[in-house]
Amino acid sequence: MNAPNLLYTHRTQRLSSGARTQRGVALVVALILLVLITLVGLASVHSTIMQQRMSANQYDREQAFQSAEAAIRAASAQLATTPPVIWHNCQAGGITCLPNPFNDPTLTAASINTVSKGTAAGNYTATSTAASQPQFVVENMGNWVDQTTNTGFGQTGNSRNYGVQGNSGTAVFYRITARSGDPAVVGDRAVVTIQAIVKQG
C-alpha cells in the first residue's frame, strides 16, 4: 500500500518543480521586454528633443535672415538720400576688396553701419526675439555701364536712334554686405550674411 503513495508523491514534486521553472523564465522575459520598452521610450524622447532644437534653430535662422534683408533695404534707402559711411572704393588702385568685408582685418568699427531703430526710410526695428540690430558695410564698386539707360534698339520709332546700336550711360554701383548682428554680441544665435549690388539714385 505504501508504494503507490510514494510514486504519487514523486510525480507531484516533479510537476511543482516544472511550474516554478516556468515562472522563472516568464520573469526573465518580462524584464527583457521592460528594458526594450524603456530603450524605445528613451529613443523617442531623444528624437523629440532633437526635433525641437532643429525647429528652434530654423526659426532663429529665419529671423536672422529677415534682419539681414532689412539691413539691405535700409542701406539702399540711405544711398538714395543720405549716403552712409562708405568703407572702400574698390576701383581705386591699391585697394583690395574681399568677398566678405566683415572678414577684412582692416575693417574699422566706424565703417560698420548699424541700422537705426524706427519706422522711417532707412530704419528698422528688430523683433523682440531677434539677437540684435542688423549691420551693413557699403563699398563703392565704381562707375559701370547702366543697361537701363541704353538708347539703342529699345527706343521708339520716333527716336533718332531707332534701329541703331546706342550707347549706355554709366552709374555708380555699390555693394552692400549685411549681417543680422555682430557675432561677438549675439553669442550662439544664428548670424546670416547676405549681399546686394545697388545703383545709386
Backbone as CSV, one residue per row, in Angstrom:
resi,resn,N_x,N_y,N_z,CA_x,CA_y,CA_z,C_x,C_y,C_z
1,MET,0.827,-1.202,0.000,0.000,0.000,0.000,0.866,1.258,0.000
2,ASN,2.059,1.181,0.509,2.901,2.375,0.592,3.548,2.738,-0.737
3,ALA,3.789,1.755,-1.616,4.480,2.032,-2.887,3.714,2.982,-3.780
4,PRO,2.409,2.779,-4.005,1.675,3.746,-4.841,1.726,5.150,-4.272
5,ASN,1.678,5.257,-2.979,1.722,6.593,-2.368,3.054,7.283,-2.644
6,LEU,4.141,6.548,-2.591,5.451,7.130,-2.859,5.562,7.588,-4.310
7,LEU,5.026,6.797,-5.237,5.064,7.165,-6.649,4.258,8.424,-6.910
8,TYR,3.111,8.546,-6.311,2.260,9.725,-6.481,2.942,10.965,-5.928
9,THR,3.585,10.794,-4.781,4.284,11.923,-4.172,5.435,12.390,-5.051
10,HIS,6.161,11.490,-5.646,7.296,11.836,-6.501,6.838,12.595,-7.741
11,ARG,5.727,12.183,-8.348,5.196,12.874,-9.518,4.733,14.293,-9.160
12,THR,4.129,14.421,-8.015,3.672,15.740,-7.590,4.841,16.692,-7.416
13,GLN,5.931,16.222,-6.889,7.102,17.062,-6.690,7.700,17.492,-8.020
14,ARG,7.712,16.575,-8.996,8.268,16.931,-10.300,7.406,17.976,-11.006
15,LEU,6.079,17.859,-10.898,5.191,18.847,-11.500,5.370,20.215,-10.853
16,SER,5.510,20.229,-9.550,5.691,21.506,-8.851,7.007,22.166,-9.250
17,SER,8.045,21.380,-9.428,9.339,21.919,-9.829,9.271,22.513,-11.229
18,GLY,8.533,21.907,-12.173,8.368,22.435,-13.531,7.622,23.747,-13.532
19,ALA,6.597,23.895,-12.704,5.841,25.145,-12.631,6.711,26.284,-12.140
20,ARG,7.570,25.985,-11.154,8.470,27.031,-10.660,9.469,27.460,-11.733
21,THR,9.930,26.502,-12.530,10.860,26.831,-13.616,10.203,27.727,-14.650
22,GLN,8.968,27.460,-15.011,8.252,28.286,-15.976,8.047,29.703,-15.449
23,ARG,7.713,29.825,-14.195,7.543,31.156,-13.625,8.852,31.931,-13.650
24,GLY,9.980,31.310,-13.484,11.275,31.969,-13.546,11.591,32.480,-14.942
25,VAL,11.283,31.725,-15.987,11.508,32.141,-17.367,10.619,33.327,-17.721
26,ALA,9.383,33.302,-17.284,8.467,34.414,-17.553,8.977,35.708,-16.934
27,LEU,9.595,35.624,-15.776,10.146,36.812,-15.132,11.294,37.400,-15.953
28,VAL,12.159,36.521,-16.446,13.279,36.988,-17.269,12.774,37.651,-18.546
29,VAL,11.779,37.025,-19.209,11.212,37.593,-20.432,10.569,38.947,-20.148
30,ALA,9.868,39.052,-19.028,9.231,40.319,-18.665,10.265,41.411,-18.434
31,LEU,11.384,41.047,-17.794,12.441,42.031,-17.564,13.070,42.492,-18.881
32,ILE,13.282,41.544,-19.794,13.851,41.903,-21.099,12.915,42.840,-21.854
33,LEU,11.615,42.518,-21.847,10.640,43.386,-22.514,10.603,44.772,-21.876
34,LEU,10.724,44.819,-20.554,10.727,46.106,-19.864,11.930,46.949,-20.277
35,VAL,13.095,46.301,-20.393,14.297,47.018,-20.829,14.127,47.532,-22.254
36,LEU,13.576,46.700,-23.142,13.364,47.112,-24.529,12.397,48.289,-24.620
37,ILE,11.314,48.225,-23.861,10.340,49.319,-23.873,10.975,50.609,-23.350
38,THR,11.809,50.478,-22.321,12.498,51.653,-21.784,13.431,52.275,-22.820
39,LEU,14.168,51.424,-23.542,15.071,51.930,-24.578,14.310,52.623,-25.698
40,VAL,13.187,52.037,-26.100,12.368,52.661,-27.146,11.834,54.010,-26.670
41,GLY,11.403,54.069,-25.414,10.907,55.328,-24.864,11.983,56.396,-24.809
42,LEU,13.198,56.014,-24.393,14.299,56.977,-24.343,14.663,57.476,-25.740
43,ALA,14.648,56.568,-26.721,14.941,56.982,-28.099,13.889,57.952,-28.617
44,SER,12.636,57.706,-28.258,11.560,58.602,-28.691,11.706,59.985,-28.059
45,VAL,12.052,60.023,-26.779,12.259,61.308,-26.101,13.435,62.058,-26.724
46,HIS,14.516,61.333,-27.007,15.689,61.966,-27.631,15.340,62.529,-29.000
47,SER,14.562,61.784,-29.777,14.151,62.262,-31.103,13.283,63.509,-30.995
48,THR,12.384,63.535,-30.022,11.521,64.703,-29.833,12.331,65.942,-29.457
49,ILE,13.285,65.765,-28.551,14.134,66.886,-28.142,14.958,67.394,-29.324
50,MET,15.471,66.477,-30.143,16.258,66.874,-31.306,15.412,67.664,-32.300
51,GLN,14.177,67.230,-32.528,13.286,67.951,-33.436,12.962,69.345,-32.910
52,GLN,12.777,69.463,-31.600,12.515,70.775,-31.017,13.712,71.708,-31.205
53,ARG,14.909,71.182,-31.020,16.107,72.003,-31.210,16.250,72.424,-32.667
54,MET,15.982,71.503,-33.582,16.078,71.835,-35.005,15.061,72.905,-35.385
55,SER,13.860,72.797,-34.845,12.832,73.800,-35.137,13.230,75.163,-34.585
56,ALA,13.786,75.165,-33.374,14.222,76.428,-32.773,15.363,77.051,-33.577
57,ASN,16.305,76.228,-34.028,17.420,76.749,-34.825,16.932,77.300,-36.160
58,GLN,15.976,76.602,-36.783,15.440,77.078,-38.055,14.707,78.406,-37.880
59,TYR,13.940,78.514,-36.800,13.225,79.766,-36.520,14.209,80.909,-36.274
60,ASP,15.276,80.613,-35.543,16.284,81.638,-35.261,16.969,82.082,-36.549
61,ARG,17.246,81.138,-37.436,17.894,81.492,-38.699,16.962,82.321,-39.586
62,GLU,15.682,81.982,-39.597,14.731,82.759,-40.398,14.663,84.204,-39.904
63,GLN,14.667,84.375,-38.594,14.672,85.729,-38.035,15.946,86.481,-38.427
64,ALA,17.080,85.784,-38.363,18.342,86.416,-38.735,18.342,86.804,-40.212
65,PHE,17.781,85.947,-41.058,17.720,86.253,-42.493,16.846,87.478,-42.752
66,GLN,15.722,87.580,-42.051,14.852,88.745,-42.207,15.558,90.023,-41.759
67,SER,16.329,89.946,-40.685,17.064,91.125,-40.219,18.118,91.551,-41.239
68,ALA,18.821,90.575,-41.821,19.828,90.910,-42.829,19.179,91.525,-44.065
69,GLU,18.039,90.998,-44.480,17.314,91.590,-45.613,16.880,93.020,-45.299
70,ALA,16.429,93.242,-44.070,16.029,94.594,-43.671,17.215,95.550,-43.729
71,ALA,18.400,95.065,-43.379,19.594,95.911,-43.455,19.916,96.275,-44.903
72,ILE,19.700,95.351,-45.834,19.913,95.648,-47.260,18.963,96.751,-47.716
73,ARG,17.697,96.633,-47.336,16.713,97.651,-47.729,17.032,99.000,-47.089
74,ALA,17.442,98.976,-45.825,17.778,100.228,-45.141,18.977,100.904,-45.798
75,ALA,19.989,100.129,-46.145,21.164,100.705,-46.798,20.812,101.260,-48.173
76,SER,19.962,100.559,-48.912,19.545,101.044,-50.235,18.801,102.365,-50.117
77,ALA,17.932,102.467,-49.110,17.193,103.716,-48.903,18.131,104.850,-48.522
78,GLN,19.139,104.562,-47.717,20.084,105.607,-47.325,20.946,106.057,-48.502
79,LEU,21.294,105.142,-49.391,22.094,105.518,-50.555,21.338,106.475,-51.466
80,ALA,20.017,106.355,-51.476,19.212,107.232,-52.328,19.040,108.618,-51.723
81,THR,19.230,108.745,-50.420,19.009,110.036,-49.754,20.288,110.526,-49.079
82,THR,20.578,109.965,-47.929,21.779,110.341,-47.182,22.748,109.169,-47.187
83,PRO,23.771,109.203,-48.018,24.681,108.064,-48.115,25.305,107.713,-46.772
84,PRO,25.371,106.438,-46.444,26.018,106.025,-45.198,27.537,106.044,-45.345
85,VAL,28.216,105.586,-44.324,29.677,105.520,-44.369,30.096,104.493,-45.420
86,ILE,30.999,104.909,-46.322,31.497,104.024,-47.371,32.841,103.448,-46.924
87,TRP,32.964,102.147,-46.969,34.184,101.501,-46.484,35.321,101.635,-47.491
88,HIS,35.124,101.189,-48.726,36.189,101.199,-49.719,35.669,101.666,-51.067
89,ASN,36.570,102.217,-51.871,36.325,102.389,-53.298,37.093,101.270,-53.991
90,CYS,36.368,100.249,-54.394,37.017,99.033,-54.881,37.676,99.208,-56.241
91,GLN,37.437,100.332,-56.921,38.104,100.587,-58.195,39.390,101.377,-58.029
92,ALA,39.632,101.858,-56.837,40.845,102.642,-56.606,42.066,101.729,-56.606
93,GLY,43.183,102.272,-57.038,44.408,101.491,-57.073,44.904,101.141,-55.678
94,GLY,45.419,99.936,-55.548,45.969,99.505,-54.270,44.938,99.083,-53.244
95,ILE,43.671,99.040,-53.621,42.609,98.655,-52.694,42.174,97.228,-53.008
96,THR,42.163,96.400,-52.004,41.703,95.020,-52.146,40.379,94.864,-51.415
97,CYS,39.365,94.479,-52.153,38.041,94.281,-51.558,37.763,92.785,-51.458
98,LEU,37.699,92.298,-50.253,37.425,90.882,-50.037,35.972,90.565,-50.368
99,PRO,35.686,89.300,-50.695,34.288,88.928,-50.967,33.349,89.263,-49.813
100,ASN,33.835,89.105,-48.589,33.055,89.472,-47.406,33.853,90.495,-46.605
101,PRO,33.473,91.764,-46.657,34.266,92.789,-45.956,34.313,92.591,-44.445
102,PHE,33.338,91.870,-43.881,33.373,91.638,-42.437,34.565,90.757,-42.047
103,ASN,35.136,90.045,-43.016,36.318,89.224,-42.752,37.618,89.986,-42.971
104,ASP,37.517,91.248,-43.369,38.703,92.068,-43.604,39.274,92.519,-42.258
105,PRO,40.499,92.132,-41.936,41.061,92.529,-40.633,41.263,94.027,-40.493
106,THR,41.277,94.766,-41.613,41.463,96.217,-41.540,40.136,96.967,-41.411
107,LEU,39.033,96.251,-41.410,37.725,96.906,-41.279,37.602,97.541,-39.899
108,THR,37.287,98.812,-39.876,37.160,99.535,-38.613,35.707,99.547,-38.148
109,ALA,35.533,99.729,-36.855,34.181,99.773,-36.299,33.396,100.954,-36.849
110,ALA,34.092,102.041,-37.169,33.409,103.226,-37.691,32.842,102.990,-39.086
111,SER,33.359,101.996,-39.797,32.882,101.708,-41.155,31.716,100.732,-41.168
112,ILE,31.357,100.202,-40.009,30.222,99.283,-39.904,28.991,100.086,-39.507
113,ASN,27.999,100.088,-40.359,26.766,100.834,-40.099,25.757,99.929,-39.395
114,THR,25.288,100.353,-38.245,24.217,99.650,-37.544,22.898,100.325,-37.885
115,VAL,21.930,99.541,-38.310,20.640,100.092,-38.724,19.955,100.726,-37.521
116,SER,19.539,101.969,-37.684,18.853,102.678,-36.602,17.434,102.150,-36.437
117,LYS,16.970,102.176,-35.198,15.601,101.742,-34.929,14.614,102.820,-35.370
118,GLY,13.476,102.388,-35.850,12.450,103.333,-36.271,11.660,102.805,-37.443
119,THR,10.698,103.596,-37.878,9.833,103.211,-38.993,10.076,104.048,-40.239
120,ALA,10.949,105.044,-40.153,11.235,105.890,-41.314,12.074,105.124,-42.321
121,ALA,12.195,105.692,-43.521,13.008,105.069,-44.558,14.457,104.969,-44.100
122,GLY,15.036,103.812,-44.262,16.408,103.600,-43.830,16.531,103.120,-42.406
123,ASN,15.399,102.968,-41.703,15.410,102.471,-40.329,14.714,101.114,-40.258
124,TYR,15.005,100.415,-39.184,14.380,99.101,-38.974,14.501,98.752,-37.502
125,THR,13.432,98.251,-36.950,13.438,97.815,-35.556,13.322,96.303,-35.523
126,ALA,14.356,95.656,-35.036,14.343,94.201,-34.954,13.290,93.745,-33.958
127,THR,12.781,92.544,-34.165,11.772,91.997,-33.264,12.371,91.761,-31.882
128,SER,11.486,91.599,-30.909,11.943,91.427,-29.528,12.735,90.136,-29.341
129,THR,12.502,89.151,-30.210,13.223,87.883,-30.092,14.485,87.845,-30.950
130,ALA,14.750,88.911,-31.709,15.966,88.952,-32.528,17.189,89.153,-31.645
131,ALA,18.326,88.713,-32.143,19.548,88.786,-31.339,20.021,90.221,-31.155
132,SER,19.965,91.028,-32.209,20.424,92.417,-32.129,19.989,93.150,-33.388
133,GLN,20.338,94.432,-33.454,20.072,95.205,-34.659,21.027,94.759,-35.774
134,PRO,20.546,94.696,-37.013,21.429,94.281,-38.113,22.453,95.352,-38.454
135,GLN,23.502,94.941,-39.149,24.590,95.833,-39.540,24.880,95.663,-41.031
136,PHE,25.551,96.655,-41.601,25.936,96.538,-43.010,27.190,97.350,-43.287
137,VAL,27.870,96.958,-44.348,29.056,97.658,-44.843,28.813,97.984,-46.306
138,VAL,29.126,99.217,-46.710,28.914,99.667,-48.088,30.269,99.887,-48.754
139,GLU,30.411,99.350,-49.958,31.639,99.525,-50.734,31.298,100.120,-52.093
140,ASN,32.096,101.081,-52.514,31.918,101.714,-53.819,32.569,100.829,-54.873
141,MET,31.743,100.298,-55.777,32.255,99.427,-56.834,32.640,100.208,-58.086
142,GLY,32.434,101.525,-58.074,32.854,102.364,-59.183,31.773,102.597,-60.217
143,ASN,32.151,103.277,-61.294,31.239,103.561,-62.402,31.206,102.374,-63.359
144,TRP,29.984,101.946,-63.656,29.799,100.833,-64.579,28.685,101.178,-65.558
145,VAL,28.667,100.447,-66.649,27.633,100.662,-67.657,26.274,100.347,-67.056
146,ASP,25.352,101.265,-67.250,23.984,101.094,-66.757,23.097,100.680,-67.932
147,GLN,22.755,99.408,-67.974,21.978,98.894,-69.100,20.576,99.494,-69.171
148,THR,20.102,100.038,-68.076,18.744,100.603,-68.088,18.682,101.932,-68.827
149,THR,19.832,102.508,-69.177,19.840,103.789,-69.897,20.240,103.616,-71.358
150,ASN,20.167,102.397,-71.866,20.540,102.144,-73.258,19.648,102.934,-74.204
151,THR,20.254,103.593,-75.197,19.493,104.425,-76.146,19.442,103.798,-77.531
152,GLY,19.572,102.506,-77.603,19.610,101.842,-78.899,18.295,101.243,-79.322
153,PHE,18.257,99.944,-79.508,17.110,99.266,-80.095,15.841,99.398,-79.269
154,GLY,15.969,99.731,-78.010,14.787,99.800,-77.162,13.981,101.064,-77.332
155,GLN,14.422,101.995,-78.132,13.707,103.258,-78.293,12.557,103.116,-79.296
156,THR,11.679,104.092,-79.304,10.521,104.053,-80.201,10.922,104.418,-81.628
157,GLY,9.979,104.247,-82.558,10.251,104.553,-83.957,10.495,106.025,-84.201
158,ASN,10.039,106.898,-83.304,10.242,108.335,-83.468,11.617,108.789,-82.994
159,SER,12.339,107.851,-82.348,13.646,108.233,-81.835,14.654,108.290,-82.971
160,ARG,15.565,109.231,-82.880,16.593,109.346,-83.922,17.563,108.167,-83.868
161,ASN,17.575,107.443,-82.749,18.473,106.295,-82.625,17.769,104.970,-82.888
162,TYR,16.517,105.030,-83.368,15.769,103.785,-83.557,16.490,102.881,-84.560
163,GLY,16.684,101.640,-84.182,17.333,100.673,-85.053,18.834,100.779,-85.091
164,VAL,19.389,101.656,-84.291,20.835,101.855,-84.267,21.354,101.436,-82.899
165,GLN,22.474,100.775,-82.916,23.085,100.382,-81.649,23.480,101.634,-80.876
166,GLY,22.832,101.850,-79.763,23.098,103.046,-78.979,24.122,102.807,-77.901
167,ASN,24.336,103.809,-77.127,25.288,103.739,-76.029,24.549,103.774,-74.701
168,SER,25.075,103.060,-73.753,24.500,103.065,-72.418,25.236,104.067,-71.554
169,GLY,24.501,104.675,-70.658,25.128,105.575,-69.713,25.823,104.797,-68.612
170,THR,26.428,105.514,-67.718,27.107,104.880,-66.591,26.465,105.334,-65.292
171,ALA,26.698,104.560,-64.271,26.169,104.884,-62.948,27.117,104.315,-61.904
172,VAL,27.037,104.867,-60.719,27.852,104.383,-59.609,27.105,103.239,-58.928
173,PHE,27.788,102.123,-58.773,27.191,100.958,-58.134,27.890,100.704,-56.799
174,TYR,27.096,100.270,-55.854,27.604,99.969,-54.517,27.293,98.516,-54.167
175,ARG,28.209,97.936,-53.426,27.968,96.593,-52.888,27.643,96.712,-51.409
176,ILE,26.499,96.192,-51.038,26.065,96.213,-49.639,26.203,94.804,-49.076
177,THR,26.952,94.684,-48.013,27.080,93.414,-47.299,26.421,93.581,-45.941
178,ALA,25.379,92.836,-45.702,24.606,92.983,-44.458,24.654,91.689,-43.655
179,ARG,24.640,91.847,-42.359,24.560,90.689,-41.477,23.539,90.972,-40.391
180,SER,22.999,89.905,-39.844,21.902,90.046,-38.883,22.356,90.593,-37.539
181,GLY,23.622,90.520,-37.253,24.118,91.040,-35.980,25.605,90.780,-35.831
182,ASP,26.181,91.379,-34.818,27.601,91.204,-34.534,27.801,89.858,-33.834
183,PRO,28.596,88.944,-34.404,28.797,87.638,-33.756,29.343,87.744,-32.345
184,ALA,30.092,88.806,-32.058,30.637,88.970,-30.715,29.560,89.331,-29.703
185,VAL,28.409,89.790,-30.184,27.324,90.215,-29.295,26.221,89.164,-29.207
186,VAL,25.899,88.552,-30.333,24.745,87.637,-30.363,25.050,86.291,-29.731
187,GLY,26.316,85.982,-29.497,26.650,84.715,-28.857,26.417,83.536,-29.787
188,ASP,25.644,82.546,-29.293,25.410,81.337,-30.083,24.178,81.445,-30.975
189,ARG,23.635,82.647,-31.119,22.495,82.834,-32.022,22.954,82.788,-33.477
190,ALA,22.010,82.533,-34.371,22.332,82.442,-35.793,22.715,83.810,-36.347
191,VAL,23.702,83.815,-37.235,24.128,85.033,-37.929,24.064,84.756,-39.432
192,VAL,23.311,85.571,-40.150,23.156,85.425,-41.600,23.777,86.637,-42.283
193,THR,24.578,86.390,-43.305,25.217,87.453,-44.083,24.774,87.349,-45.537
194,ILE,24.292,88.456,-46.099,23.868,88.485,-47.500,24.432,89.731,-48.169
195,GLN,24.455,89.721,-49.504,24.990,90.846,-50.264,24.029,91.246,-51.371
196,ALA,24.170,92.502,-51.799,23.387,93.016,-52.923,24.178,94.128,-53.593
197,ILE,24.048,94.218,-54.907,24.642,95.308,-55.681,23.519,96.265,-56.052
198,VAL,23.661,97.524,-55.683,22.611,98.508,-55.954,23.215,99.695,-56.692
199,LYS,22.372,100.357,-57.452,22.786,101.548,-58.198,22.392,102.786,-57.416
200,GLN,23.269,103.740,-57.369,22.953,104.973,-56.656,21.910,105.771,-57.436
201,GLY,20.938,106.281,-56.695,19.918,107.093,-57.320,18.719,106.296,-57.782
